[in-house]
């Protein structure tokens, strides 16, 4: 059996991969003066899954999503109202 | 964490210096001359009035700590942007950065955080990660040139959000089910039980092949049904690629969809998804609903 921690880490990793897949390979492409091409991204994609679980931002962004995600199997079927999500910045970056 | 990140970037710098010392002098000069120049990273595009009103409230952090989010507008449209140093985001520098998975993933998540913030509050077109203009004028020109297209997408996405539906299956359970459901497989299994060892071996081979075929066919039927049923209660559907080795505690990923769902119809959508999850659970399928996402898969042009 997986420990809670392992489970959480695996969930985060999957959720992270899914998020990155959205952000890196979907969305409207505009001809910016500098753009990142998909080919470059596929190259880096390979190494991503291991490195990332310790990043604070990942927890922040994905944690918010996990709360809203609905897992049919567990019947955790109460989505958090989108507008209720607070804007936080745990990285402590100045704005 | 700020500490982690700073340490990480210091390390990157050291490595860059190491690499650079081995390069030609010309390249070094080029890199240095770019250091103080700025570009504009674009996150998403929306109606100017709607976005302007959101700038009165708290905003998420921008791509880099030294710049805030800002709007660059043209007529009725505006783009959410932030200044980035071309020392990091210039063409050449960026290629090097992108090979650092941590650097890239962190920026991709920041992009996501910004787009999510606006997508929850207004109809916006989410851009793919990594669109940079060298000057404000470039962004303005893009907004002007693509006005009709962008406005069309903004209207299409209004009041809607993207939901992901991932279908997983427990292969072992599905294989067992297939034998119970397929008369042909049952027949072969019974023959194999009665056969001589030699015949039985050949029959087993045949059974395995047939089982694999029928399992694939069953998974395809289930996927199609889920797509069809959920498409009825949504405004758009896209099949997504299944990332390699994408197994979870739910089993192996069979198929992944993105649906564009009106907020007002989300309860219907969820109810339909629940019904499907229940109907297919005995055969080893699990449905996972993720979201709401900014409508990355319905932003057109991708």
Interface residues (C-beta under 8 A of the other chain):
Chain A: X2 X7 X10 X11 X14 X15 X16 X17 X18 X19 X20 X21 X22 X23 X24 X25 X26 X27 X28 X29 X30 X31 X32 X33 X34 X35 X36 X40 X41 X43 X44 X47 X48 X51 X52 X54 X55 X56 X57 X58 X60 X61 X64 X65 X68 X69 X70 X71 X72 X73 X77 X79 X82 X83 X85 X87 X89 X91 X92 X93 X94 X95
Chain B: X1 X2 X4 X5 X39 X42 X45 X58 X59 X60 X61 X62 X65 X68 X89 X90 X91 X94 X95 X98 X99 X100 X101 X102 X104 X105 X106 X108 X109 X110 X111 X112 X113 X115 X116 X117 X120 X121 X125 X126 X127 X128 X129 X130 X131 X132 X133 X134 X138 X142 X146 X153 X161 X164 X240 X241 X243 X246 X248 X249 X250 X266 X270 X273 X274 X277 X286 X287 X288 X289 X290 X291 X292 X293 X294 X296 X297 X299 X300 X301 X302
